[in-house]
Amino acid sequence: MTSSRKIDPRIERTQEALQGALMSLIEEKGFDAISVQEITERARLNRATFYLHYRDKQELLIRTSEAVFDSLAEEAGTIIDPENLAFQKPPQQVVILFQHLAKHRDFYRIVLGRSGVHAFAARMREYLATFTQQRIASLHTLYPAAVPILDDIFISEYVAGALMGIIIWWLDNDLPHSPEYMADRFGWLSVAGTYRMMGIAPPSLDTE
């Protein structure tokens, strides 16, 4: 959990410089090929300063990703709107997700790209799967008589994997569609199969 204690502006600037250096080097070389020396040289700081803040480059990456994830969790929240489970409009959390990705596009394009960081991608997929599981739990409440064809974990992992693929394509192609469009299209693309696997009749595409 992120501390609410106010950070010294000098410390904040140092951490931002190191995080920015890390991201630019990942884009150029990939995470595994980067050394702490290269990070400090790019940030125009010395190694001693680096080790005042981080144990190694892995901790720097983890702290950087945690800050971005904290902002996503704060923006998206955890509330599922039961009145929107029929996809008459894209789920607000999915819209917020794509808006967040657009806002931090450089960061996500780097860490999820071809030279990115597998551990971060795994954590991102876990987040998406958890969101899907929350939505499925709400569907079970709304449709208690439904008989699932597949278990919830299978469904949530399938949806999370599909969403990850769409996100990476969108970032790699410089966001060719708006966040709202992406949320809407993904919702309709995934809803029919998901509902059927849960033993629920999917909503109609005709929402006019």
Number of C-alpha atoms within 10 A of each C-alpha: 6 8 6 6 6 7 10 8 9 9 11 12 12 17 20 14 17 27 20 17 18 26 22 16 19 22 18 13 12 19 21 12 11 15 13 18 13 15 25 19 13 16 19 13 15 13 14 9 13 21 12 8 14 15 10 12 20 13 12 19 21 13 15 19 19 15 13 16 16 13 14 17 15 9 14 16 12 11 10 16 12 12 9 12 18 16 17 17 13 20 20 17 20 21 20 19 21 21 19 20 21 19 11 12 17 15 20 23 24 22 22 21 19 13 17 20 17 14 13 17 16 13 13 17 19 16 15 20 22 16 17 20 20 14 18 20 13 16 18 15 11 13 13 10 10 17 13 15 13 13 10 17 14 12 21 22 18 16 22 21 16 15 20 18 11 14 20 16 15 21 19 17 11 12 17 12 10 14 19 17 14 20 23 19 11 16 20 18 12 14 18 16 16 21 20 16 20 21 16 20 13 17 15 11 11 6 8 4
